[in-house]
Amino acid sequence: MIRHGGQRYGTAAELATALGPDVTEAMLRNWSQRDGLARYRVGRTVYYLLDQAAEIERSKRVSGRGRPRTLVTA
């Protein structure tokens, strides 16, 4: 994870780990295309905004559509 301007960014793998076991790298890439998750390319690496990904994950979890997902509390 990197921090820039008070925001945390990470690769799809890093965010999938941070958001819980039921979030995959492919889901983050889909959210980028379908739900407007911001992505930034630095060289060959793509970084996603953690706060925005967490908000999308939260809205998907409570929507009732798709497979049921659980909330992991640490």
LINKAGI-V117629 format. One record per helix or strand of 2 or more residues. SS is the DSSP state (~ for helix, > for strand). FROM is the first residue (numbers start at 1). TO is the last residue. If there is no record, write none. Layout:
ss	from	to
SS	FROM	TO
SS	FROM	TO
This chain:
ss	from	to
>	2	4
>	7	10
~	12	19
~	25	34
>	39	42
>	45	49
~	50	63
